[in-house]
Amino acid sequence: MKKVYKLSILISLFFLLHVLQSNGQYVTTKVKSKHQAYTDSLKNVEYNYILPILGQGAYSKGFDIPYPVGIMGNYFWSKQDILIDNLQLGYKGPNTSFDLRPVVDESGEEILGFGHNFNESYSINVRPDFWIFPFLNVYGIFGTGRSHTEVNIDRLGNKEFNMKSVVDQGITTAGFGILVAGGVGPVWISGDFNFTWNKPELTDNATRVNVMGIRMGHTFVFKNRPERNIAAWVGTMGIQMQSDTYGSLTMREAIPDETWDRKDQIVADYRDWYDNEATPAQKIIADKTLTPIINGLDARNGESIVKYGIDKQVKDRWNMLLGAQFQLNKHWMLRSEVGFLGSRTSYLLSLNYRLLGIKKKSS
């Protein structure tokens, strides 16, 4: 899957670069002839700012490029199913302590099976950006938010088994990205590639997430206000997540009230499996991993610490996008975008302020 994702990025970059080369390498198409006076004014602009490189050439050809320096504030919400395997467990309780161990039987099969698992999160982030060329933007991402993860265990050996873990925690985000864009007639196309490191407060390591977005849209310019417009687009977004995650948390942090309320049934189901269905090899593994945790649940040892290691990935790597942006003027833009299809849904709301940046030194 990693090779497929990398190949998708290469194909997308090749396609976008071809578009840029065949369309003057500018981020926006020319303003229509009914705004000829505005277009002529653009051609006469003496552009004396450092960024973007080739900015003078863009204006000389009548292209209405965005101001090169921007700061964007974003609110982003998403919900998506996740797949979990390769579970390792460790434990630190009043009478028992052990480090991470895989929970697999003698054949290498995982003793625990997972059902429907999902993550719901939101973040508020800022995104400073710079147009280096009229067709190339680079940006940073810095933010904070909250994450809600629900994990459901539905199998113990070959026995049906129901136990839920719910973890709510804060998360910080930092990363960077690039955006390339160009026009084909009245349509513009952009490719957005970013790489972020997301650090939940209860995990030992940050998770790297790579996101690729391809969008195609059209900008509708106001007849009497050429600097004001509404853009609408469709697109697709792909996501690749670093699979291995390690962390530790107390049983109180990991187990919701509904699981504590069912603890007698969970303990009884576990002991029934252990006494009647588990193989000798499975019992050896269970005694080193699962049994101390079940005993902690039975004793309501909420402060006992469960250590874990898992491989996780989003269930659906691709979804569709629909978005729109209202540009009040060349300084202020308001954007909204929804993602859908498969098990992943998302919503983005952002406000962007742009300025011209630093002037060139006089000759």
NORMO-V800359 format. One line per field, one symbol per residue. ss: DSSP state (H for helix, E for strand, - for the rest). A space follows every 50 residues. Layout:
ss=???
This chain:
ss=-HHHHHHHHHHHHHHHHHHHHH-------E--HHHHHHHHHHH-----E- --E-HHHHHH--E-----EEEEEEEEEEEEEEEEEEEEEEEE----EEEE EE-E-----E-EEE---EEEEEEEEEEEEEEEE--EEEEEEEEEEEEEEE EEEEEE--EEEEEEEEEEEEEEEEEEEEEEEEEE--EEEEEEEEEEEEEE --E---EEEEEEEEEEEEEEE-------EEEEEEEEEEEEE--EEEEEEE HHHH--HHHHH-HHHHHHHHHHHHHH---HHHHHHHHH-HHHHHHHHH-- ----EEEEEEEEEE---EEEEEEEEEE----EEEEEEEEE----EEEEEE EEEEE---E----
